[in-house]
Each structure stands twice: as structure tokens, then as C-alpha cells.
Amino acid sequence: MEKEERNNKERIVEIARFAYPAEAATLIALLRSEGIECYLRNELTTQIMAGYADVGGARVEILESDVPRALEVMRAGGYDLPADGDEADEPVEQVAGLARHIPFLRGYPLEKQILVLLALVAAGLGLLLFLSALLTPQ
């Protein structure tokens, strides 16, 4: 019960980022073997969109209080740790690529942006099929 209360009040922070979720699996296994609870963010999005849009990669996240211990485990495990200030923080909802250039999509989270783009593509294809059926002699 005490750990559950602690988890509800504490921030979750990113500890590492990988291009593909499979690359994060080793780190997640290492952290969990040391008793550090961790999560993988953007797993599905990275698998689907990798190579087509910059979705920020698969992110390994832990509780803020576990960061010092996790850094020790990562250092001992041979992971290269960035020096302070190497990377600028970026908003999680920011999506590069096509959605960034469509103003009405900027305010939505990534999942909604993808759904809206899919709906627009489906509507465009439907319109194209309809127009081709009208122009084709029967």
C-alpha cells in the first residue's frame, strides 16, 4: 500500500530512448532484474511509424526517485549515458513530419493525429473511387 501511494504522487521520467522497441528490451530486462519498475512509451507507434515519421522513438520511463539507482545500473551494464545538458527536452506530443505541417493537427496528441490523417486518406480514396466510377463509361 505504501509503495502504491508513493507511485501515485511521483513523476515518471524518461531514462533512455531507442529507435526501435526491441532495442529497449535489454535495458528494461536489466532494470527490472534490479527491482526498478519501468515502462516503455511509444512502443506501438514506433513499430508502426518508424522510418516514416519522427515519433521520438521508444522511451524507457521510470519513477523519478529511481533515477540515481537506474543510472548506476545502466553505467555498470555498459550503457553510454549522456552528460548533463546534451539533449534538449522536447514535448512528448510534438510530431515531426506531415502532421507538423497541418495547423489544425498540432494541438492534438499523436494518437488523434494518426486517426485524423487516416480518416483524411480514406475520405480522399473514397472520393477518388467515386469520381473514377462517374468518369468510366459503362
C-alpha positions as CSV (number, residue, x, y, z in Angstrom):
1,M,0.0,0.0,0.0
2,E,2.8,2.4,0.8
3,K,4.6,1.8,-2.5
4,E,1.3,2.3,-4.3
5,E,0.8,5.7,-2.6
6,R,4.3,6.7,-3.5
7,N,3.8,5.8,-7.1
8,N,0.6,7.9,-7.3
9,K,2.4,11.1,-6.2
10,E,5.7,10.7,-8.0
11,R,6.6,11.9,-11.5
12,I,7.6,9.4,-14.3
13,V,10.7,10.5,-16.2
14,E,12.4,9.3,-19.3
15,I,15.7,7.4,-18.7
16,A,16.6,6.3,-22.2
17,R,15.3,6.4,-25.8
18,F,15.7,3.9,-28.6
19,A,14.9,3.9,-32.3
20,Y,13.0,0.6,-32.0
21,P,11.2,-1.1,-29.1
22,A,13.3,-4.3,-29.5
23,E,16.4,-2.3,-28.7
24,A,14.9,-1.2,-25.4
25,A,14.0,-4.8,-24.3
26,T,17.5,-5.4,-22.9
27,L,17.6,-2.3,-20.8
28,I,14.1,-3.0,-19.5
29,A,15.1,-6.5,-18.5
30,L,18.2,-5.2,-16.8
31,L,16.3,-2.6,-14.8
32,R,13.5,-5.0,-13.8
33,S,16.1,-7.6,-12.7
34,E,17.4,-4.9,-10.3
35,G,13.9,-4.2,-8.9
36,I,13.4,-1.0,-10.8
37,E,9.9,-0.6,-12.2
38,C,10.0,0.7,-15.7
39,Y,7.6,1.4,-18.6
40,L,8.0,1.6,-22.4
41,R,6.3,4.6,-24.1
42,N,5.6,4.8,-27.8
43,E,6.1,1.1,-28.4
44,L,3.3,0.6,-30.8
45,T,3.7,4.0,-32.5
46,T,7.4,3.3,-33.0
47,Q,6.7,-0.1,-34.5
48,I,4.1,1.3,-36.9
49,M,5.6,4.7,-37.8
50,A,9.4,4.0,-37.6
51,G,11.1,5.2,-40.7
52,Y,8.1,7.3,-41.9
53,A,7.8,9.9,-39.2
54,D,10.0,11.1,-36.3
55,V,7.9,9.9,-33.4
56,G,10.7,10.3,-30.9
57,G,11.5,6.6,-30.5
58,A,10.6,4.1,-27.9
59,R,11.1,5.7,-24.4
60,V,12.1,3.8,-21.3
61,E,10.5,5.6,-18.3
62,I,10.9,5.1,-14.6
63,L,9.9,6.8,-11.3
64,E,11.9,9.9,-10.6
65,S,13.1,8.6,-7.3
66,D,14.6,5.5,-9.1
67,V,16.8,7.6,-11.4
68,P,20.1,7.6,-9.4
69,R,20.0,3.8,-8.9
70,A,18.9,3.2,-12.6
71,L,21.9,5.3,-13.8
72,E,24.2,3.2,-11.7
73,V,22.7,0.0,-13.1
74,M,23.0,1.4,-16.7
75,R,26.6,2.5,-16.2
76,A,27.5,-0.9,-14.8
77,G,25.7,-2.5,-17.7
78,G,27.8,-0.7,-20.3
79,Y,25.2,1.9,-21.4
80,D,26.5,5.3,-22.6
81,L,25.0,8.0,-20.5
82,P,24.6,11.5,-21.9
83,A,26.3,14.3,-20.0
84,D,24.0,16.8,-18.4
85,G,22.6,19.2,-21.0
86,D,23.5,17.1,-24.0
87,E,19.9,16.8,-25.1
88,A,17.2,19.4,-25.1
89,D,13.8,18.3,-23.8
90,E,11.1,18.0,-26.4
91,P,7.4,17.9,-25.8
92,V,6.0,14.3,-26.0
93,E,3.0,15.3,-28.1
94,Q,5.2,17.0,-30.8
95,V,5.1,15.0,-34.0
96,A,7.5,15.7,-36.8
97,G,6.7,15.1,-40.5
98,L,3.3,15.5,-42.1
99,A,1.3,16.3,-39.0
100,R,3.6,19.2,-38.1
101,H,2.7,21.0,-41.4
102,I,-1.0,20.7,-40.9
103,P,-2.0,23.5,-38.4
104,F,-5.3,22.1,-37.1
105,L,-3.5,18.8,-36.1
106,R,-0.8,20.5,-33.9
107,G,-3.0,20.7,-30.8
108,Y,-3.9,17.0,-30.7
109,P,-1.9,14.1,-29.2
110,L,-0.1,11.7,-31.5
111,E,-2.8,9.0,-31.5
112,K,-5.6,11.5,-32.6
113,Q,-3.3,13.0,-35.2
114,I,-2.8,9.5,-36.7
115,L,-6.5,8.8,-36.7
116,V,-7.4,12.1,-38.4
117,L,-4.7,11.5,-41.0
118,L,-6.1,8.0,-41.7
119,A,-9.6,9.4,-41.9
120,L,-8.5,12.1,-44.4
121,V,-6.7,9.5,-46.5
122,A,-9.7,7.2,-46.5
123,A,-12.0,10.0,-47.5
124,G,-9.7,11.0,-50.3
125,L,-9.5,7.5,-51.6
126,G,-13.3,7.2,-51.4
127,L,-13.7,10.4,-53.4
128,L,-11.2,9.2,-56.0
129,L,-13.1,5.9,-56.4
130,F,-16.4,7.8,-56.7
131,L,-15.1,10.2,-59.3
132,S,-13.4,7.4,-61.3
133,A,-16.8,5.5,-61.3
134,L,-18.5,8.6,-62.7
135,L,-15.9,9.1,-65.5
136,T,-15.7,5.4,-66.5
137,P,-18.0,4.6,-69.4
138,Q,-20.4,1.8,-68.6
